[in-house]
Amino acid sequence: MEPLKITFRFRRPVTVTDHPIHLDSLVAWAVTEEKMEDGDPDPWTNEDLPLGRQGEVWQASQLLFYPESEVFSTAFYKRHNLHEMARDRDVDYVSKKDAISNKSGWFRAAQIIFFSQWMEKAECWCIGDKNRIKALLGRLDSVGKYGRNGLGRIKSVTVVHDEQATRLWQVRTLPATMEKPEAGYALALRTVYPPYWTKTRRVPAWVPVDPFTLSANLCRA
């Protein structure tokens, strides 16, 4: 294990979200995909990530994004021509039986508005196995929401040795049982290890208020 800095560069805008993206969640996804390909009966057990660990938290920071544009909105529409679908399937779409509805189910019409931003790059830090992490991150096509719609497409990923990562990995959500490494954290209920969307695992945690200021302070410490 060694201190590492990871830099992502993108070929498409990235979806803007209030929720941080942690490096260990990306690594965990890649490990799960690898296990599923190998036929592992329990691919979702991520206790063997190639990352250092301190207590219950992986030594991997959240991603810090560097914008190149203002935030802009994009609308995505999902529509179906019920007349043509009914004709092709010989279904009476106005009847109650075997009806095709655009109000619910697979054929539900939708208008989705999401916010995205062109990014120069995203950076994060960790303690980990350089070659293994580089190989796993090579499995990623995108970062952030709506990757299937072309957003957050990755152009390149670089992984280099960086001594500052011995402290910068702490730019992340930390369990409240840990001592704060610096000022600049706020107490909140958060999940502190992957999968981060699991609300039942939320515990009192330290959350960076301003990750960029925190990273600068940690570098000076």
Number of C-alpha atoms within 10 A of each C-alpha: 11 16 24 24 22 22 17 23 18 20 16 18 24 26 21 19 12 5 9 18 19 23 24 24 18 18 25 23 20 20 23 19 17 15 17 14 10 10 10 13 9 10 16 16 13 18 9 9 19 20 22 18 14 8 10 11 19 27 26 30 27 25 22 20 21 14 15 12 12 9 14 13 11 10 9 10 10 11 11 13 9 18 13 10 14 16 11 9 9 9 16 16 17 13 9 9 9 11 13 21 16 16 10 10 9 9 15 13 14 14 10 9 10 15 14 22 21 22 21 15 19 18 18 24 32 33 26 20 16 20 11 14 20 16 12 18 22 14 15 15 15 20 20 16 16 15 16 10 9 15 22 26 22 21 13 14 17 13 17 15 15 16 14 17 25 18 19 27 23 25 31 28 25 28 24 18 11 13 9 15 14 14 11 17 20 14 15 15 16 22 21 24 21 20 16 17 12 12 11 8 14 16 16 15 20 23 23 23 13 12 20 14 13 21 23 11 14 20 13 8 9
